[in-house]
Amino acid sequence: MAKIEVVIKHADMSEDMINIAIDSATQALQKHCIVGRNFGSYVTHETNYFVYFYLGQVAILLFKSG
């Protein structure tokens, strides 16, 4: 993935927490995520990059495509 410019508009947290947030967001942009209680789906995904699970009553579909 190409380097993305980070522009922080406002922050009220430690530098370490900011770095963790940026790293987490950067990783999240490399995947697709569907979250909900009631949805249908049909997706194409890369081999070994698909998981569908529940956290309590909330369904999570996480995959990488393209």
NORHUBEL-V103953 format. One line per field, one symbol per residue. psi: psi as a letter, one per 30 degrees, with the letter a starting at -180 (. if undefined). Layout:
psi=???
//
This chain:
psi=klkkkkjjekkilleeeeeeeeeeeeeefflkkkklfjllljlklkkghkkklkjbfkkkjklkk.
//
